């Protein structure tokens, strides 16, 4: 059994979607990031960067002690290897998928996070930051749109690259993007939405998302923003 340490955010959705698509049994352990549960010592033992998602696999390949993994990209790679799904076994195919997972981890996710922060959560508007990150996310959408020309999925067949990227396209309106400007991206986005595993993974914690639809309250903002080493 896999324990999924999770909160319903784009990074959390990556892993819940992958688990559903792969048909791996798992149990959800909610980590309320708005109440500081990510700083609990028992969670830090699993995820030293105090970020979710993370997993603990109680039945790892080959047996032995449980395996804990933090960082969503690393989790996706681990699950793909464990299940033998959504990651090609040949050198070129595997390298292609890994590149696009890292592209999401290093670009689409961080830039989407920054544009979301400055557009939605900053205490006062910062025009330069809003423009800077909105434009960069727009550029990244263009990269993905060009990649998807003539392809159903990012690497031809569905892979963990799609599971990594799709959740960061979900909030496109809140990030100031017009998805219709990117027809290949839009077609892929809608195609992904029709996959039963994607729908099930996206719905994990749906009641929490609905309850928090107004955004983080004052207490959550103190926890989520402005953290320093201490």
C-alpha positions in Angstrom: 0.0 0.0 0.0 1.2 3.5 -0.8 0.5 6.4 1.6 0.0 9.6 -0.3 0.7 12.8 1.7 -1.4 15.3 -0.1 -3.3 18.5 -0.4 -5.5 19.4 -3.5 -3.1 21.7 -5.4 -1.5 21.2 -8.8 1.5 19.4 -7.4 -0.8 17.2 -5.3 -3.0 16.4 -8.4 0.0 15.2 -10.3 0.5 12.2 -8.0 -3.2 11.4 -7.3 -3.8 11.4 -11.1 -0.8 9.1 -11.6 -1.9 6.7 -8.9 -5.4 6.5 -10.4 -4.1 6.1 -13.9 -1.7 3.4 -12.8 -4.3 1.6 -10.7 -2.0 1.4 -7.7 -3.7 1.1 -4.3 -3.1 4.0 -2.0 -4.4 5.8 1.0 -4.5 9.6 1.4 -2.9 11.4 4.3 -4.1 14.9 4.1 -1.4 17.6 4.9 -3.2 20.9 5.6 -0.6 23.3 4.3 -2.8 26.2 5.4 -2.5 25.1 9.0 1.2 24.3 9.0 0.9 20.5 9.1 3.8 20.3 6.6 6.1 21.5 9.4 5.3 18.6 11.7 8.4 16.5 12.6 6.8 13.3 11.4 6.2 14.8 8.0 9.6 16.4 7.8 11.1 12.9 8.2 9.4 12.0 4.9 9.7 15.4 3.1 12.6 17.5 4.5 11.7 20.4 2.2 8.3 20.7 4.1 6.4 20.5 0.9 3.8 18.0 -0.2 3.1 15.7 -2.1 5.2 12.9 -0.8 4.7 9.1 -0.6 5.6 6.2 1.6 5.5 2.9 -0.2 5.0 0.1 2.3 5.4 -2.5 -0.3 8.3 -1.4 -2.5 9.6 -3.4 -5.4 12.0 -6.1 -4.1 10.6 -5.9 -0.6 12.4 -4.6 2.4 11.9 -1.5 4.4 9.3 1.1 3.3 10.5 3.7 0.7 9.7 7.4 1.2 9.9 9.8 -1.8 9.5 13.6 -1.8 9.3 16.0 -4.7 6.5 15.4 -7.2 8.7 14.7 -10.2 10.7 12.1 -8.3 7.4 10.5 -7.1 6.1 10.3 -10.6 9.3 8.6 -11.8 9.2 6.1 -8.9 5.5 5.2 -9.5 6.1 4.8 -13.2 9.0 2.4 -12.5 7.1 0.5 -9.9 4.0 0.1 -12.1 5.8 -0.4 -15.4 3.5 2.2 -16.9 3.6 5.6 -18.5 7.4 5.7 -18.9 9.0 4.1 -21.9 11.6 1.4 -21.3 13.7 2.3 -24.3 16.5 4.9 -23.8 15.2 7.5 -26.2 11.6 7.3 -25.1 12.5 7.3 -21.4 14.8 10.3 -21.9 12.1 12.2 -23.8 9.5 11.8 -21.0 12.1 12.6 -18.3 12.9 15.9 -20.1 9.3 17.1 -20.1 8.8 16.1 -16.5 11.8 18.2 -15.6 10.6 21.0 -17.9 7.4 21.1 -15.8 9.3 21.0 -12.5 11.8 23.7 -13.5 9.6 26.0 -15.5 5.8 25.6 -15.8 5.2 24.8 -12.2 7.4 27.5 -10.6 6.4 30.2 -13.0 2.7 29.2 -12.6 3.2 29.4 -8.8 4.7 32.9 -9.1 2.1 34.3 -11.4 -0.6 32.9 -9.1 0.9 34.4 -6.1 1.3 37.9 -7.6 -2.1 37.9 -9.3 -4.1 36.4 -6.4 -2.4 36.6 -3.1 0.1 39.5 -2.9 -1.0 42.0 -0.3 -0.8 44.8 -3.0 -0.5 44.7 -6.8 3.1 44.7 -8.1 2.7 45.5 -11.8 6.2 44.4 -12.8 5.9 41.1 -11.2 2.4 40.4 -12.5 3.6 41.2 -16.1 6.8 39.4 -15.7 5.3 36.1 -14.6 2.2 36.3 -16.8 4.4 36.7 -19.8 6.7 33.9 -18.9 3.8 31.5 -18.3 2.4 32.6 -21.7 5.8 31.8 -23.3 5.8 28.3 -21.6 2.2 27.7 -22.9 3.6 28.5 -26.4 6.4 25.9 -25.9 3.9 23.2 -24.9 1.5 24.2 -27.7 4.3 23.8 -30.3 5.3 20.5 -28.8 1.7 19.2 -29.0 1.4 19.9 -32.7 0.5 16.6 -34.4 0.6 14.7 -31.1 -2.2 13.5 -28.8 0.1 13.6 -25.8 3.3 15.4 -24.9 5.5 12.4 -25.8 3.2 10.7 -28.3 1.6 8.2 -25.9 0.2 9.2 -22.5 3.0 9.4 -19.9 3.9 10.9 -16.6 4.9 14.1 -18.5 1.2 14.7 -19.2 0.3 14.0 -15.5 3.0 16.5 -14.5 1.9 19.3 -16.8 -1.9 19.1 -17.0 -2.6 20.2 -13.4 -0.6 23.4 -14.0 -2.8 24.2 -17.0 -6.0 23.8 -14.9 -5.8 27.3 -13.4 -5.1 29.0 -16.7 -7.8 31.6 -16.2 -6.6 32.6 -12.8 -3.1 32.8 -14.2 -4.2 35.3 -16.9 -4.0 33.0 -19.9 -6.4 32.5 -22.7 -6.1 28.8 -23.5 -8.0 29.3 -26.8 -4.9 31.1 -28.1 -3.1 27.8 -28.0 -5.2 25.3 -30.0 -2.9 22.3 -29.7 -2.6 22.8 -25.9 -6.4 23.3 -25.6 -7.2 20.1 -27.5 -4.7 18.2 -25.3 -6.2 19.8 -22.1 -9.7 18.7 -23.1 -8.5 15.2 -24.1 -6.8 14.8 -20.7 -10.0 15.8 -18.9 -11.8 12.9 -20.5 -9.5 10.3 -19.1 -11.3 8.5 -16.2 -8.1 8.3 -14.1 -7.4 12.0 -14.5 -11.0 12.8 -13.4 -10.7 10.5 -10.4 -7.3 11.9 -9.4 -8.4 15.5 -9.8 -11.4 14.9 -7.5 -9.3 13.7 -4.6 -10.0 16.2 -1.9 -12.7 17.9 -3.9 -14.7 18.9 -0.8 -11.6 20.6 0.6 -11.2 22.6 -2.6 -14.8 23.7 -2.5 -14.5 24.8 1.1 -11.4 26.9 0.3 -12.8 28.5 -2.9 -12.4 31.9 -1.4 -8.6 31.6 -1.1 -6.4 31.3 2.0 -7.5 33.1 5.1 -5.3 35.3 7.2 -3.9 32.4 9.3 -3.1 30.4 6.2 -1.3 33.3 4.5 1.0 33.6 7.5 1.9 29.9 7.2 2.1 29.8 3.4 4.0 33.0 2.5 7.2 34.5 3.8 8.8 31.4 5.3 12.4 31.5 6.2 15.0 29.1 7.5 14.5 28.7 11.3 
